């Protein structure tokens, strides 16, 4: 392999190694961030449930007061009717009000129980999320230290290889890095294995023999020798 291509390929391998390590760190951080969002949503849900419960209690209290009042009127009307006296309000309508209000009170009680159960479930979920976040954060910190060590070990070698490149090659290489593209492509028997564009015979010969460095006319990547050609050369 041509000496410049050896440098380019080696630099890419180190950069790719660093990229993978950084992706691990980013993924660990993302888990912690996602759990933070879930905890925030859980806290909002708990507050909303508490507000709904407070509203339910207020509503039930109002309905219960109306029910108590109509029960008194119903019972009084029943006694008056039993004594043959005339009442100044509709006793039947009063009984209907009592039936309806009793149903509303029962509905409020059922809703209250459901809200209490929902609040309890949310609090349990919140505690579980806190524990999970604690474990995820600890993993992020522990693995983060190891990731930093790995990068610190690789980075000086990476910089040393980069310094050996000519300014033109380094500029072109950094362009690939900025676009987050792989800077090298392997030669197949006929085509570039990255973009499937046909590579001329003379170019393939010179790349496989290590005589010159060539870039694919399709994707622009530096062409690496065909694996079989490297095996033959070895």
Secondary structure, 3 states (H helix, E strand, C coil): CCHHHHHHHHHHHHHHHHHHHHHHHHHHHHHHHHHHHHHHHHHHHHHHHHHHHHHHHHHHHHHHHHHHHHHHHHHHHHHHHHCCCCCCCCHHHHHHHHHHHHHHHHHHHHHHHHHHHHHHHHHHHHHHHHHHHHHHHHHHHHHHHHHHHHHHHHHHHHHHHHHHCCHHHHHHHHHHHHCCCCCEEEECCCEECCCCCECCHHHHHHHHHCCCCCECCCCCCEEECCHHHHHHHC
